[in-house]
């Protein structure tokens, strides 16, 4: 993770965020960078979802949905097979998020990768 290599990265993001306003073209990207640093996966998922909802027509908002899809795939993979219901829920969440990305941003440069990720998920 980049924060490990650059220990001053999070504070620099805070300073940058303070220097931008809501309509600034960097604001959503800074929020995305901060969200990606959140260690707790559930909290990170919440933050990514909020960024996408608030900034869905910006680069940062679009990439937040992309990152959320990748995170949900990771959460699904982490679930033990012994907890079939929870594993199934995470799989459905991942599939729904990836499908939402493709439907919302079919021409985005990440769309092909999202389609590949979606195709790589099991049917059930």
Protein Blocks (a to p, Z undefined) as FASTA:
>chain_A
ZZlmmmmlmmmmmmmmmmpcfklmklmmmmmmmmmmpmblmlmmmmmmmmmmmmmmbfkl
mmmmmmmmmmmmmmmmmpcfklmmlmmmmmmmmmmmmmmmmmmmmmbmklmmmmmmmmmp
cfZZ
